[in-house]
Amino acid sequence: MRKHMVDMPDHLTRLDYYQIITSVLMTILGGVILIRSFFTGFYILTLLIGGGFLFIGIYRLRFVYKYLRKRRK
């Protein structure tokens, strides 16, 4: 399987900043949902939604971290 090399952009666009902000907010929201579910009782739906938001937020922030790390080099 071949990986394609993509040129890294020189700067972040408005869309990139929007996605970074929503990723941070998704991570916070997922954590809040999980913490509240611990205090109110365990329901599978709250655990799935909270865990989903947390996972997707962290997954998206990982790409931002990799981009910023490569950009410093």
PDB file with one MODEL, atoms N, CA, C and O in Angstrom:
MODEL        1
ATOM      1  N   MET A   1       0.847  -1.174   0.000  1.00  0.00           N
ATOM      2  CA  MET A   1       0.000   0.000   0.000  1.00  0.00           C
ATOM      3  C   MET A   1       0.894   1.240   0.000  1.00  0.00           C
ATOM      4  O   MET A   1       1.777   1.370   0.848  1.00  0.00           O
ATOM      5  N   ARG A   2       0.672   2.130  -0.929  1.00  0.00           N
ATOM      6  CA  ARG A   2       1.493   3.321  -1.058  1.00  0.00           C
ATOM      7  C   ARG A   2       0.850   4.482  -0.347  1.00  0.00           C
ATOM      8  O   ARG A   2      -0.363   4.683  -0.412  1.00  0.00           O
ATOM      9  N   LYS A   3       1.682   5.243   0.332  1.00  0.00           N
ATOM     10  CA  LYS A   3       1.202   6.462   0.973  1.00  0.00           C
ATOM     11  C   LYS A   3       1.535   7.626   0.066  1.00  0.00           C
ATOM     12  O   LYS A   3       2.639   7.716  -0.471  1.00  0.00           O
ATOM     13  N   HIS A   4       0.577   8.511  -0.099  1.00  0.00           N
ATOM     14  CA  HIS A   4       0.783   9.672  -0.941  1.00  0.00           C
ATOM     15  C   HIS A   4       1.352  10.813  -0.104  1.00  0.00           C
ATOM     16  O   HIS A   4       0.880  11.081   1.000  1.00  0.00           O
ATOM     17  N   MET A   5       2.341  11.462  -0.626  1.00  0.00           N
ATOM     18  CA  MET A   5       2.927  12.607   0.056  1.00  0.00           C
ATOM     19  C   MET A   5       2.123  13.848  -0.298  1.00  0.00           C
ATOM     20  O   MET A   5       1.933  14.156  -1.474  1.00  0.00           O
ATOM     21  N   VAL A   6       1.664  14.540   0.689  1.00  0.00           N
ATOM     22  CA  VAL A   6       0.888  15.754   0.489  1.00  0.00           C
ATOM     23  C   VAL A   6       1.710  16.921   1.030  1.00  0.00           C
ATOM     24  O   VAL A   6       2.254  16.855   2.133  1.00  0.00           O
ATOM     25  N   ASP A   7       1.791  17.989   0.236  1.00  0.00           N
ATOM     26  CA  ASP A   7       2.498  19.172   0.707  1.00  0.00           C
ATOM     27  C   ASP A   7       1.726  19.818   1.838  1.00  0.00           C
ATOM     28  O   ASP A   7       0.506  19.976   1.780  1.00  0.00           O
ATOM     29  N   MET A   8       2.472  20.188   2.873  1.00  0.00           N
ATOM     30  CA  MET A   8       1.838  20.834   4.015  1.00  0.00           C
ATOM     31  C   MET A   8       1.616  22.306   3.701  1.00  0.00           C
ATOM     32  O   MET A   8       2.509  22.964   3.168  1.00  0.00           O
ATOM     33  N   PRO A   9       0.442  22.831   4.024  1.00  0.00           N
ATOM     34  CA  PRO A   9       0.190  24.253   3.773  1.00  0.00           C
ATOM     35  C   PRO A   9       1.041  25.128   4.691  1.00  0.00           C
ATOM     36  O   PRO A   9       1.485  24.695   5.755  1.00  0.00           O
ATOM     37  N   ASP A  10       1.257  26.369   4.253  1.00  0.00           N
ATOM     38  CA  ASP A  10       2.078  27.294   5.035  1.00  0.00           C
ATOM     39  C   ASP A  10       1.365  27.811   6.276  1.00  0.00           C
ATOM     40  O   ASP A  10       2.005  28.087   7.291  1.00  0.00           O
ATOM     41  N   HIS A  11       0.057  27.943   6.201  1.00  0.00           N
ATOM     42  CA  HIS A  11      -0.692  28.486   7.330  1.00  0.00           C
ATOM     43  C   HIS A  11      -2.056  27.792   7.424  1.00  0.00           C
ATOM     44  O   HIS A  11      -2.514  27.157   6.474  1.00  0.00           O
ATOM     45  N   LEU A  12      -2.674  27.924   8.561  1.00  0.00           N
ATOM     46  CA  LEU A  12      -3.995  27.337   8.781  1.00  0.00           C
ATOM     47  C   LEU A  12      -5.073  28.273   8.247  1.00  0.00           C
ATOM     48  O   LEU A  12      -4.955  29.495   8.338  1.00  0.00           O
ATOM     49  N   THR A  13      -6.115  27.685   7.695  1.00  0.00           N
ATOM     50  CA  THR A  13      -7.229  28.479   7.178  1.00  0.00           C
ATOM     51  C   THR A  13      -8.289  28.647   8.257  1.00  0.00           C
ATOM     52  O   THR A  13      -8.178  28.085   9.347  1.00  0.00           O
ATOM     53  N   ARG A  14      -9.310  29.422   7.941  1.00  0.00           N
ATOM     54  CA  ARG A  14     -10.422  29.598   8.885  1.00  0.00           C
ATOM     55  C   ARG A  14     -11.125  28.280   9.161  1.00  0.00           C
ATOM     56  O   ARG A  14     -11.545  28.024  10.289  1.00  0.00           O
ATOM     57  N   LEU A  15     -11.255  27.451   8.154  1.00  0.00           N
ATOM     58  CA  LEU A  15     -11.875  26.144   8.333  1.00  0.00           C
ATOM     59  C   LEU A  15     -11.060  25.276   9.285  1.00  0.00           C
ATOM     60  O   LEU A  15     -11.624  24.544  10.099  1.00  0.00           O
ATOM     61  N   ASP A  16      -9.751  25.356   9.186  1.00  0.00           N
ATOM     62  CA  ASP A  16      -8.886  24.598  10.100  1.00  0.00           C
ATOM     63  C   ASP A  16      -9.090  25.046  11.542  1.00  0.00           C
ATOM     64  O   ASP A  16      -9.208  24.218  12.446  1.00  0.00           O
ATOM     65  N   TYR A  17      -9.131  26.363  11.752  1.00  0.00           N
ATOM     66  CA  TYR A  17      -9.368  26.868  13.109  1.00  0.00           C
ATOM     67  C   TYR A  17     -10.741  26.457  13.628  1.00  0.00           C
ATOM     68  O   TYR A  17     -10.892  26.124  14.804  1.00  0.00           O
ATOM     69  N   TYR A  18     -11.730  26.480  12.760  1.00  0.00           N
ATOM     70  CA  TYR A  18     -13.081  26.042  13.151  1.00  0.00           C
ATOM     71  C   TYR A  18     -13.060  24.571  13.570  1.00  0.00           C
ATOM     72  O   TYR A  18     -13.663  24.209  14.581  1.00  0.00           O
ATOM     73  N   GLN A  19     -12.382  23.734  12.816  1.00  0.00           N
ATOM     74  CA  GLN A  19     -12.316  22.314  13.154  1.00  0.00           C
ATOM     75  C   GLN A  19     -11.538  22.069  14.443  1.00  0.00           C
ATOM     76  O   GLN A  19     -11.883  21.171  15.211  1.00  0.00           O
ATOM     77  N   ILE A  20     -10.498  22.854  14.686  1.00  0.00           N
ATOM     78  CA  ILE A  20      -9.751  22.725  15.941  1.00  0.00           C
ATOM     79  C   ILE A  20     -10.635  23.095  17.118  1.00  0.00           C
ATOM     80  O   ILE A  20     -10.655  22.395  18.131  1.00  0.00           O
ATOM     81  N   ILE A  21     -11.371  24.201  16.988  1.00  0.00           N
ATOM     82  CA  ILE A  21     -12.254  24.646  18.078  1.00  0.00           C
ATOM     83  C   ILE A  21     -13.349  23.623  18.343  1.00  0.00           C
ATOM     84  O   ILE A  21     -13.630  23.305  19.498  1.00  0.00           O
ATOM     85  N   THR A  22     -13.974  23.101  17.281  1.00  0.00           N
ATOM     86  CA  THR A  22     -15.029  22.109  17.492  1.00  0.00           C
ATOM     87  C   THR A  22     -14.474  20.812  18.076  1.00  0.00           C
ATOM     88  O   THR A  22     -15.159  20.141  18.848  1.00  0.00           O
ATOM     89  N   SER A  23     -13.248  20.454  17.721  1.00  0.00           N
ATOM     90  CA  SER A  23     -12.638  19.251  18.294  1.00  0.00           C
ATOM     91  C   SER A  23     -12.401  19.415  19.792  1.00  0.00           C
ATOM     92  O   SER A  23     -12.650  18.493  20.569  1.00  0.00           O
ATOM     93  N   VAL A  24     -11.920  20.588  20.194  1.00  0.00           N
ATOM     94  CA  VAL A  24     -11.712  20.852  21.619  1.00  0.00           C
ATOM     95  C   VAL A  24     -13.049  20.827  22.359  1.00  0.00           C
ATOM     96  O   VAL A  24     -13.159  20.249  23.440  1.00  0.00           O
ATOM     97  N   LEU A  25     -14.053  21.453  21.771  1.00  0.00           N
ATOM     98  CA  LEU A  25     -15.376  21.479  22.412  1.00  0.00           C
ATOM     99  C   LEU A  25     -16.000  20.089  22.487  1.00  0.00           C
ATOM    100  O   LEU A  25     -16.668  19.763  23.468  1.00  0.00           O
ATOM    101  N   MET A  26     -15.788  19.273  21.465  1.00  0.00           N
ATOM    102  CA  MET A  26     -16.309  17.899  21.498  1.00  0.00           C
ATOM    103  C   MET A  26     -15.641  17.099  22.607  1.00  0.00           C
ATOM    104  O   MET A  26     -16.296  16.312  23.290  1.00  0.00           O
ATOM    105  N   THR A  27     -14.338  17.298  22.788  1.00  0.00           N
ATOM    106  CA  THR A  27     -13.624  16.598  23.853  1.00  0.00           C
ATOM    107  C   THR A  27     -14.144  17.022  25.223  1.00  0.00           C
ATOM    108  O   THR A  27     -14.363  16.181  26.095  1.00  0.00           O
ATOM    109  N   ILE A  28     -14.341  18.320  25.410  1.00  0.00           N
ATOM    110  CA  ILE A  28     -14.867  18.825  26.681  1.00  0.00           C
ATOM    111  C   ILE A  28     -16.278  18.306  26.918  1.00  0.00           C
ATOM    112  O   ILE A  28     -16.598  17.851  28.017  1.00  0.00           O
ATOM    113  N   LEU A  29     -17.120  18.372  25.896  1.00  0.00           N
ATOM    114  CA  LEU A  29     -18.505  17.921  26.032  1.00  0.00           C
ATOM    115  C   LEU A  29     -18.566  16.428  26.353  1.00  0.00           C
ATOM    116  O   LEU A  29     -19.352  16.004  27.201  1.00  0.00           O
ATOM    117  N   GLY A  30     -17.738  15.636  25.678  1.00  0.00           N
ATOM    118  CA  GLY A  30     -17.710  14.199  25.958  1.00  0.00           C
ATOM    119  C   GLY A  30     -17.297  13.910  27.390  1.00  0.00           C
ATOM    120  O   GLY A  30     -17.872  13.040  28.043  1.00  0.00           O
ATOM    121  N   GLY A  31     -16.301  14.639  27.878  1.00  0.00           N
ATOM    122  CA  GLY A  31     -15.881  14.465  29.273  1.00  0.00           C
ATOM    123  C   GLY A  31     -16.965  14.857  30.251  1.00  0.00           C
ATOM    124  O   GLY A  31     -17.183  14.168  31.248  1.00  0.00           O
ATOM    125  N   VAL A  32     -17.656  15.967  29.975  1.00  0.00           N
ATOM    126  CA  VAL A  32     -18.746  16.412  30.856  1.00  0.00           C
ATOM    127  C   VAL A  32     -19.883  15.392  30.870  1.00  0.00           C
ATOM    128  O   VAL A  32     -20.438  15.096  31.928  1.00  0.00           O
ATOM    129  N   ILE A  33     -20.226  14.862  29.717  1.00  0.00           N
ATOM    130  CA  ILE A  33     -21.301  13.861  29.653  1.00  0.00           C
ATOM    131  C   ILE A  33     -20.921  12.622  30.450  1.00  0.00           C
ATOM    132  O   ILE A  33     -21.747  12.071  31.177  1.00  0.00           O
ATOM    133  N   LEU A  34     -19.665  12.179  30.316  1.00  0.00           N
ATOM    134  CA  LEU A  34     -19.241  10.988  31.059  1.00  0.00           C
ATOM    135  C   LEU A  34     -19.209  11.244  32.563  1.00  0.00           C
ATOM    136  O   LEU A  34     -19.634  10.389  33.340  1.00  0.00           O
ATOM    137  N   ILE A  35     -18.718  12.395  32.979  1.00  0.00           N
ATOM    138  CA  ILE A  35     -18.672  12.716  34.409  1.00  0.00           C
ATOM    139  C   ILE A  35     -20.081  12.812  34.982  1.00  0.00           C
ATOM    140  O   ILE A  35     -20.347  12.302  36.070  1.00  0.00           O
ATOM    141  N   ARG A  36     -20.979  13.462  34.253  1.00  0.00           N
ATOM    142  CA  ARG A  36     -22.363  13.569  34.747  1.00  0.00           C
ATOM    143  C   ARG A  36     -23.039  12.210  34.799  1.00  0.00           C
ATOM    144  O   ARG A  36     -23.877  11.967  35.667  1.00  0.00           O
ATOM    145  N   SER A  37     -22.684  11.322  33.879  1.00  0.00           N
ATOM    146  CA  SER A  37     -23.309   9.997  33.899  1.00  0.00           C
ATOM    147  C   SER A  37     -22.844   9.194  35.112  1.00  0.00           C
ATOM    148  O   SER A  37     -23.575   8.336  35.605  1.00  0.00           O
ATOM    149  N   PHE A  38     -21.637   9.466  35.594  1.00  0.00           N
ATOM    150  CA  PHE A  38     -21.167   8.764  36.789  1.00  0.00           C
ATOM    151  C   PHE A  38     -21.973   9.166  38.020  1.00  0.00           C
ATOM    152  O   PHE A  38     -22.209   8.346  38.907  1.00  0.00           O
ATOM    153  N   PHE A  39     -22.396  10.432  38.072  1.00  0.00           N
ATOM    154  CA  PHE A  39     -23.128  10.912  39.240  1.00  0.00           C
ATOM    155  C   PHE A  39     -24.630  10.631  39.173  1.00  0.00           C
ATOM    156  O   PHE A  39     -25.277  10.508  40.213  1.00  0.00           O
ATOM    157  N   THR A  40     -25.189  10.530  37.980  1.00  0.00           N
ATOM    158  CA  THR A  40     -26.636  10.332  37.851  1.00  0.00           C
ATOM    159  C   THR A  40     -27.021   8.885  37.622  1.00  0.00           C
ATOM    160  O   THR A  40     -28.201   8.545  37.704  1.00  0.00           O
ATOM    161  N   GLY A  41     -26.085   8.051  37.346  1.00  0.00           N
ATOM    162  CA  GLY A  41     -26.372   6.646  37.086  1.00  0.00           C
ATOM    163  C   GLY A  41     -25.855   6.260  35.710  1.00  0.00           C
ATOM    164  O   GLY A  41     -25.777   7.085  34.800  1.00  0.00           O
ATOM    165  N   PHE A  42     -25.513   5.013  35.583  1.00  0.00           N
ATOM    166  CA  PHE A  42     -24.956   4.538  34.321  1.00  0.00           C
ATOM    167  C   PHE A  42     -26.068   4.138  33.373  1.00  0.00           C
ATOM    168  O   PHE A  42     -26.836   3.217  33.648  1.00  0.00           O
ATOM    169  N   TYR A  43     -26.144   4.830  32.271  1.00  0.00           N
ATOM    170  CA  TYR A  43     -27.040   4.466  31.181  1.00  0.00           C
ATOM    171  C   TYR A  43     -26.184   4.254  29.953  1.00  0.00           C
ATOM    172  O   TYR A  43     -25.270   5.035  29.685  1.00  0.00           O
ATOM    173  N   ILE A  44     -26.467   3.224  29.221  1.00  0.00           N
ATOM    174  CA  ILE A  44     -25.626   2.877  28.072  1.00  0.00           C
ATOM    175  C   ILE A  44     -25.613   3.998  27.038  1.00  0.00           C
ATOM    176  O   ILE A  44     -24.586   4.230  26.400  1.00  0.00           O
ATOM    177  N   LEU A  45     -26.729   4.694  26.863  1.00  0.00           N
ATOM    178  CA  LEU A  45     -26.789   5.756  25.866  1.00  0.00           C
ATOM    179  C   LEU A  45     -25.862   6.918  26.228  1.00  0.00           C
ATOM    180  O   LEU A  45     -25.167   7.450  25.362  1.00  0.00           O
ATOM    181  N   THR A  46     -25.851   7.311  27.504  1.00  0.00           N
ATOM    182  CA  THR A  46     -24.970   8.418  27.894  1.00  0.00           C
ATOM    183  C   THR A  46     -23.499   8.020  27.787  1.00  0.00           C
ATOM    184  O   THR A  46     -22.655   8.837  27.421  1.00  0.00           O
ATOM    185  N   LEU A  47     -23.200   6.770  28.107  1.00  0.00           N
ATOM    186  CA  LEU A  47     -21.817   6.314  27.975  1.00  0.00           C
ATOM    187  C   LEU A  47     -21.383   6.259  26.517  1.00  0.00           C
ATOM    188  O   LEU A  47     -20.246   6.606  26.197  1.00  0.00           O
ATOM    189  N   LEU A  48     -22.271   5.829  25.634  1.00  0.00           N
ATOM    190  CA  LEU A  48     -21.936   5.772  24.212  1.00  0.00           C
ATOM    191  C   LEU A  48     -21.757   7.164  23.617  1.00  0.00           C
ATOM    192  O   LEU A  48     -20.805   7.407  22.875  1.00  0.00           O
ATOM    193  N   ILE A  49     -22.657   8.066  23.936  1.00  0.00           N
ATOM    194  CA  ILE A  49     -22.578   9.414  23.375  1.00  0.00           C
ATOM    195  C   ILE A  49     -21.385  10.166  23.954  1.00  0.00           C
ATOM    196  O   ILE A  49     -20.625  10.787  23.211  1.00  0.00           O
ATOM    197  N   GLY A  50     -21.215  10.118  25.270  1.00  0.00           N
ATOM    198  CA  GLY A  50     -20.080  10.788  25.896  1.00  0.00           C
ATOM    199  C   GLY A  50     -18.753  10.216  25.426  1.00  0.00           C
ATOM    200  O   GLY A  50     -17.822  10.960  25.119  1.00  0.00           O
ATOM    201  N   GLY A  51     -18.671   8.905  25.371  1.00  0.00           N
ATOM    202  CA  GLY A  51     -17.451   8.266  24.889  1.00  0.00           C
ATOM    203  C   GLY A  51     -17.203   8.560  23.420  1.00  0.00           C
ATOM    204  O   GLY A  51     -16.059   8.729  22.999  1.00  0.00           O
ATOM    205  N   GLY A  52     -18.274   8.620  22.641  1.00  0.00           N
ATOM    206  CA  GLY A  52     -18.133   8.937  21.214  1.00  0.00           C
ATOM    207  C   GLY A  52     -17.597  10.339  20.992  1.00  0.00           C
ATOM    208  O   GLY A  52     -16.673  10.536  20.203  1.00  0.00           O
ATOM    209  N   PHE A  53     -18.176  11.320  21.687  1.00  0.00           N
ATOM    210  CA  PHE A  53     -17.686  12.694  21.568  1.00  0.00           C
ATOM    211  C   PHE A  53     -16.224  12.787  22.007  1.00  0.00           C
ATOM    212  O   PHE A  53     -15.410  13.438  21.352  1.00  0.00           O
ATOM    213  N   LEU A  54     -15.908  12.141  23.103  1.00  0.00           N
ATOM    214  CA  LEU A  54     -14.539  12.178  23.622  1.00  0.00           C
ATOM    215  C   LEU A  54     -13.570  11.534  22.627  1.00  0.00           C
ATOM    216  O   LEU A  54     -12.504  12.087  22.355  1.00  0.00           O
ATOM    217  N   PHE A  55     -13.930  10.382  22.089  1.00  0.00           N
ATOM    218  CA  PHE A  55     -13.068   9.678  21.145  1.00  0.00           C
ATOM    219  C   PHE A  55     -12.872  10.488  19.863  1.00  0.00           C
ATOM    220  O   PHE A  55     -11.743  10.642  19.396  1.00  0.00           O
ATOM    221  N   ILE A  56     -13.955  11.003  19.295  1.00  0.00           N
ATOM    222  CA  ILE A  56     -13.840  11.756  18.038  1.00  0.00           C
ATOM    223  C   ILE A  56     -13.049  13.042  18.244  1.00  0.00           C
ATOM    224  O   ILE A  56     -12.246  13.419  17.391  1.00  0.00           O
ATOM    225  N   GLY A  57     -13.270  13.720  19.372  1.00  0.00           N
ATOM    226  CA  GLY A  57     -12.517  14.936  19.652  1.00  0.00           C
ATOM    227  C   GLY A  57     -11.034  14.676  19.777  1.00  0.00           C
ATOM    228  O   GLY A  57     -10.226  15.410  19.210  1.00  0.00           O
ATOM    229  N   ILE A  58     -10.663  13.640  20.513  1.00  0.00           N
ATOM    230  CA  ILE A  58      -9.253  13.298  20.684  1.00  0.00           C
ATOM    231  C   ILE A  58      -8.653  12.826  19.363  1.00  0.00           C
ATOM    232  O   ILE A  58      -7.508  13.154  19.052  1.00  0.00           O
ATOM    233  N   TYR A  59      -9.411  12.062  18.585  1.00  0.00           N
ATOM    234  CA  TYR A  59      -8.939  11.571  17.295  1.00  0.00           C
ATOM    235  C   TYR A  59      -8.626  12.731  16.351  1.00  0.00           C
ATOM    236  O   TYR A  59      -7.604  12.717  15.665  1.00  0.00           O
ATOM    237  N   ARG A  60      -9.497  13.727  16.318  1.00  0.00           N
ATOM    238  CA  ARG A  60      -9.274  14.878  15.452  1.00  0.00           C
ATOM    239  C   ARG A  60      -8.131  15.758  15.951  1.00  0.00           C
ATOM    240  O   ARG A  60      -7.372  16.302  15.150  1.00  0.00           O
ATOM    241  N   LEU A  61      -8.007  15.899  17.268  1.00  0.00           N
ATOM    242  CA  LEU A  61      -6.912  16.708  17.822  1.00  0.00           C
ATOM    243  C   LEU A  61      -5.548  16.055  17.603  1.00  0.00           C
ATOM    244  O   LEU A  61      -4.524  16.737  17.564  1.00  0.00           O
ATOM    245  N   ARG A  62      -5.544  14.756  17.463  1.00  0.00           N
ATOM    246  CA  ARG A  62      -4.299  14.054  17.193  1.00  0.00           C
ATOM    247  C   ARG A  62      -3.706  14.485  15.845  1.00  0.00           C
ATOM    248  O   ARG A  62      -2.489  14.617  15.713  1.00  0.00           O
ATOM    249  N   PHE A  63      -4.571  14.703  14.849  1.00  0.00           N
ATOM    250  CA  PHE A  63      -4.094  15.171  13.551  1.00  0.00           C
ATOM    251  C   PHE A  63      -3.545  16.587  13.638  1.00  0.00           C
ATOM    252  O   PHE A  63      -2.564  16.916  12.972  1.00  0.00           O
ATOM    253  N   VAL A  64      -4.166  17.417  14.449  1.00  0.00           N
ATOM    254  CA  VAL A  64      -3.673  18.781  14.642  1.00  0.00           C
ATOM    255  C   VAL A  64      -2.296  18.734  15.295  1.00  0.00           C
ATOM    256  O   VAL A  64      -1.387  19.456  14.884  1.00  0.00           O
ATOM    257  N   TYR A  65      -2.141  17.897  16.298  1.00  0.00           N
ATOM    258  CA  TYR A  65      -0.858  17.756  16.981  1.00  0.00           C
ATOM    259  C   TYR A  65       0.231  17.298  16.014  1.00  0.00           C
ATOM    260  O   TYR A  65       1.337  17.839  16.019  1.00  0.00           O
ATOM    261  N   LYS A  66      -0.082  16.299  15.185  1.00  0.00           N
ATOM    262  CA  LYS A  66       0.895  15.813  14.212  1.00  0.00           C
ATOM    263  C   LYS A  66       1.266  16.899  13.215  1.00  0.00           C
ATOM    264  O   LYS A  66       2.435  17.033  12.852  1.00  0.00           O
ATOM    265  N   TYR A  67       0.279  17.682  12.766  1.00  0.00           N
ATOM    266  CA  TYR A  67       0.552  18.763  11.824  1.00  0.00           C
ATOM    267  C   TYR A  67       1.475  19.799  12.438  1.00  0.00           C
ATOM    268  O   TYR A  67       2.449  20.215  11.810  1.00  0.00           O
ATOM    269  N   LEU A  68       1.176  20.221  13.669  1.00  0.00           N
ATOM    270  CA  LEU A  68       1.980  21.235  14.315  1.00  0.00           C
ATOM    271  C   LEU A  68       3.397  20.736  14.607  1.00  0.00           C
ATOM    272  O   LEU A  68       4.360  21.501  14.537  1.00  0.00           O
ATOM    273  N   ARG A  69       3.513  19.466  14.928  1.00  0.00           N
ATOM    274  CA  ARG A  69       4.829  18.881  15.192  1.00  0.00           C
ATOM    275  C   ARG A  69       5.681  18.828  13.922  1.00  0.00           C
ATOM    276  O   ARG A  69       6.875  19.126  13.957  1.00  0.00           O
ATOM    277  N   LYS A  70       5.063  18.450  12.807  1.00  0.00           N
ATOM    278  CA  LYS A  70       5.798  18.400  11.546  1.00  0.00           C
ATOM    279  C   LYS A  70       6.152  19.791  11.052  1.00  0.00           C
ATOM    280  O   LYS A  70       7.181  19.991  10.407  1.00  0.00           O
ATOM    281  N   ARG A  71       5.302  20.736  11.356  1.00  0.00           N
ATOM    282  CA  ARG A  71       5.523  22.099  10.892  1.00  0.00           C
ATOM    283  C   ARG A  71       6.723  22.744  11.594  1.00  0.00           C
ATOM    284  O   ARG A  71       7.404  23.584  11.007  1.00  0.00           O
ATOM    285  N   ARG A  72       6.979  22.360  12.828  1.00  0.00           N
ATOM    286  CA  ARG A  72       8.121  22.903  13.568  1.00  0.00           C
ATOM    287  C   ARG A  72       9.453  22.443  13.004  1.00  0.00           C
ATOM    288  O   ARG A  72      10.456  23.147  13.127  1.00  0.00           O
ATOM    289  N   LYS A  73       9.474  21.277  12.391  1.00  0.00           N
ATOM    290  CA  LYS A  73      10.738  20.706  11.873  1.00  0.00           C
ATOM    291  C   LYS A  73      11.236  21.446  10.673  1.00  0.00           C
ATOM    292  O   LYS A  73      12.279  21.096  10.121  1.00  0.00           O
TER     293      LYS A  73
ENDMDL
END
